[in-house]
Amino acid sequence: MYSPETLSRSRTVVGLSERTLTALAAAALGVLILWAVGFSPAGIVHNAAHDTRHTMAFPCH
């Protein structure tokens, strides 16, 4: 079991530049996904979403 002192010493401080870089990387990935979906045929996107819903046991019908 960890004591509160051990936990507080094990925390790392993330700088602003690292958070900014992470946010930019996430935004670039999101734009890339939107671009790929935007130029793909509608049937492919629908089938991928449909299969994903079934895989996660989410009702889609």
C-alpha positions in Angstrom: 0.0 0.0 0.0 1.3 3.5 -0.8 1.3 6.3 1.7 0.2 9.8 0.6 3.8 11.0 0.8 5.0 8.3 -1.6 2.2 9.2 -4.1 2.9 12.9 -3.9 6.6 12.3 -4.6 5.9 10.1 -7.6 3.9 12.7 -9.5 5.6 14.3 -12.5 5.1 17.8 -13.7 4.2 18.3 -17.3 5.4 21.5 -18.8 3.3 23.8 -21.0 5.3 23.0 -24.1 4.7 19.2 -23.7 1.0 19.8 -23.2 0.9 22.1 -26.2 2.7 19.4 -28.3 0.2 16.8 -27.1 -2.8 19.0 -28.0 -1.4 19.7 -31.4 -0.7 16.0 -32.1 -4.3 15.1 -31.0 -5.7 17.9 -33.3 -3.6 16.7 -36.2 -4.8 13.2 -35.7 -8.4 14.4 -35.6 -8.0 16.4 -38.8 -6.4 13.4 -40.5 -9.3 11.1 -39.5 -11.9 13.6 -40.7 -10.1 14.1 -44.0 -9.8 10.3 -44.5 -13.5 9.8 -43.8 -14.5 12.8 -45.9 -12.9 11.3 -49.0 -13.9 7.7 -48.5 -17.0 6.2 -50.1 -20.0 6.4 -47.9 -20.6 2.6 -47.9 -17.2 1.9 -46.4 -17.7 4.4 -43.6 -21.1 3.1 -42.8 -20.0 -0.5 -42.8 -17.0 0.3 -40.5 -19.3 2.2 -38.0 -21.9 -0.6 -38.2 -19.3 -3.3 -37.5 -17.9 -1.3 -34.6 -21.3 -0.9 -33.1 -21.9 -4.6 -33.2 -18.5 -5.3 -31.7 -19.2 -3.1 -28.7 -22.7 -4.6 -28.3 -24.4 -1.3 -29.1 -27.8 -1.6 -30.7 -27.9 0.0 -34.1 -31.1 -1.4 -35.7 
